[in-house]
Amino acid sequence: MTTSRRATVVAREQVTPLHSRLRLRAPEIAQQAQPGQFVHLRVTQAWDPLLRRPFSVMLADPRGGVIDLLVQVVGRGSEILAAAAPGQSFDLLGPLGTPFPLPPAGSQVILVAGGVGVAPLIFLADALANAPQEYEITGLFGARTASLLCCWLELASRCQEFLAVTEDGSIGEQGLVSEALARRLSAPFPGRRVVYACGPEAMLAAVGRLAAQQPVEAYVSMERWMGCGVGACLGCVVPSALPEGERYLRVCTDGPVFPASAIDWEARSA
């Protein structure tokens, strides 16, 4: 049963002009959270802003009882949260959603991040880097420009190989991160290869199409605005490509992590 919990800010770091990293004391969530899950956070106790905001768990420390969130300022609610001071507390629901399935030992893992979508992939990379099994981990991080590559060191430090890709060429390779992924997938690999992605929907659609063409196992974490976060309001649905079941999938409860093949990407872009 989902219950609300109070979480207290213990640290805040301004990582870019538009992004803040918050560390919250939330022992129960820190104990339970798995990579890919999220929390649904109420920004104030007032009626405005009314709706909670979903945030992927970026890191969880069960021993310390803390979780990290990456907040991008896009409106008044996220602006209030991004400016939170140590000692301030918030009401959280979580951890919510379906986590990333972990790959078999020895897999080549390719993590594809776009913008603030890096957050759940940092958590996944941390879990893989500290797992008893061995993995070959590659991180690909794309953004429009260098200033939007938030927390890239957190991802890079957990990967054997890392590449930054910017559309304007301000840092790393110029182009789209999906183009870098296409080159990686075209290179032969004798073992199992698994792709995990989170970022803008156009990027996720490109990842899904590339995975289908190869073919390769791929999972995407969808980012959607949510009303309730528990599957009741149907405000976060995406069209399903599954041959049976409902025509739409709820990001909050069926996801936010899906096999890339489960999403109807053509309907998303129509």
N, C-alpha and C positions, 0 to 999 in steps of 0.2 A: 504494500500500500504506500502511495506517495504521500509524504508529509512535508510540511514546511519547516525550515530550520533557520535560526538566526546565525549569520556569519559576520565576523568582525574583521575589518581591514587592519592588517598588521604592517603593510608596506605598500607604497605606490611608486612606480617608476615611469617617467615620461620617456618612452622609447623612440618616438618620432613626434613631430608637431600634432599629428592626428591620432596617435596610439598611446595608450597607457597600459601598463602591466600592473594588475592588482593581485596582491597576495592576501587571501582571506583565511581566517581560522575557522575551519568547518570540519571538525574531526570525523563525524559520521560519513560525510561525503568523501573526504580524503581516504577513508578506509575502503569505501565501496566503489569508487569511480574507476572505470576502465577506459582505455583510449577510444575516442569517438563519442563518448557520452557527453551530455551537456547539463547545465543548470538553468533554471528559469527564475530570473531575478526580478524582484520588485524594487524599483528605483527609489520610491518614496513611500511613506505611509499615507500620503494624501491621495486624493482621487485623480490628480493630474501630475504626471502622466499615469493613465489608468492601467494599461496592459504591462505585464511582465516582459522582460527581454531575455531571449535565449543566448547563452554564451557557452561555447565549447570549453571543456576543461583543458587547459594548456599543459599543466603538470599537476600531479598530486603526490603529496608526501605523507603516507600513512603514519609514520613515526612522529613527525612534527605536527600532524593534524591540520595541515594547510593545503590549499589549492591555489593555483595561479590562473587568472583569466586575462585574456588580451582584449582590450576594449578599443574599438575604433569609433571616433566621434562622427556620427551621421545625423544626429538630431538632438532634441533637448534631453531626452532620457539618457542617452549614452554620454552626453556632455556632463550631466550631473554625476553619473557613475565614474567617468574618467577623472573627475576632479576630487573624488572621495579622499578624505584624510584618514590617517591611522586612528583607530578608535571608533570610527563610524561603522554602523552595522546595517545589514540588509537581510531581508527575508528571501530565502532560497527554497526552491523545489529541486530535488535532485538526489543522486544522479539520475538522469532521464535518458531514454533512448537506447537504441541497439548499438553496441560497440563494434569496433573493427574485429573481424575474425583474424587470429594470428596465423601466419603462414607456417607450413611445415619446416622443420629444421633443414638448413642448407639452402633455403630458397634465396634467389636474387630478388631483393625487395627494392622497388622504385617508388619513392614518395614524391608526389607532384603537388606543390603548393602554389596557390595564387592569392596574393595579398594576405588579408587577415585569416584566410583559410589555412595558414601555416600552423595555427594554434593546436588543433587536434593531432596534426602530424608530428609535432614536437613530442607530444605525449606518447604517440605510437613509437616514434624513434627511440625514445627513452626506454620504453618497455622492451623493445627488440635489442637495444644495445646492452641491457642488463639481464637479458634472458640467459638461461643455462645453455640454450642451443646457439649455434653459430649461424649468422646471417650475413649476406653481402648487401649492404645498405647504400643506396644511391639517393641523394636528395636533389630535386630540381625545384627551384623557387623562382616564380615569375611575378613581375609587377610592371606597371606602366613606366615607373622611373625609380631611381635608386632610393629616394626618400621613403618609398612605400614598402621596401624590403624590411619589414619590422621583425625583430628578433631572429634574424637570419643566422646569427652565430649559434643560437640555441639549437637550431636544426643541423647546421653544418658540423658542429662538434660531436654529433651522435651518428654521423654517416662516414663511411669509408671514402665516398666520393660525393662531391657537392658542386653544383653549378647554379649560379645566379643568372637569370635571363631578364633583361629589361627591354621594353618595346622601343624606348628612345636610345638605347645603347649607353646610358649614363654609367652603368657598371655591368661587369660580366659580359655575357654574350647578348648581342642585339637580336630581337625577334620575339617569338611567342614560345612559352614554355612547352606547349604541345608539340612544337617543331623539334625541340630538344628531345622530348619523349619519343617521337617517331624515329629519330636516329638511334636511340638506345634500343628500341624494340626491334629494329631491323638488324642489329648485330646479333650473331648467333650466341646462344647460351645453352650448355648441355643439360642443365638441371631445370628446376621449376622456377618460374618467374611470376611475381605477383606485384600488381600496381595498386597503390592507394592514392587517392586524390581528394583534395578539398579546395574550393575556390569559387570564382564566378561560374555561373551556369554555362556560359559559352565555352569556358575551358573544360568543364566537366563533360559537356557533350562531345568535345573533340577527343577527350580521353576515352569516352565510351565507344566512339566510332573506331578509334585506333585499336582498342582492345578487341573489338569484334572482327576487325580485318586480319589480325595477326594469326590466330586468335590467342589471347592471353587472359589469365584470370585478373580481374580488376574490380576494385571497390571504390565507391565514391561517397563522400559525406556531403549531403545537401545542406545548403544554408537558406533558410526560409524564415520570414516573419511568422510568428505564432501568436494565437490568441490565448489558448488555454495551456498548451504544452503537454496535454495528457490524452489527446485523441478525440475530444468531445466536439470541438467547434468546427473541424474540417477546414480550417483556414490555411493549412499549410500543405495541401495535397499536391502531388505530382502524378502525371499520367503513367500508368503501368504498362509494361511490355510483356508481362507474364501471361502465359496462355490461358490461365484459369484464375479465378478469384475476382476481386474488385477491380474496376477500371481505373481507380485512383489509389495511390498509396499515401498514407499519412507520414510526413517527415518526422513528426514528433514521436510516434510510437512504432511505426513500421521501420523507421530509420532512426537517426539521420543517416546511418550508414546502409547502403544498398549495394548488391552486386551491380556493376555498371549495366549489365544486360537486363536488369529488371526495370529500367526507366525507358520510356518511349521518348527518345531524344528528338525525333522528328516532330512529334506533337508539341514538345517544349519549344521548338523554334518556329512553329507554324504561326 
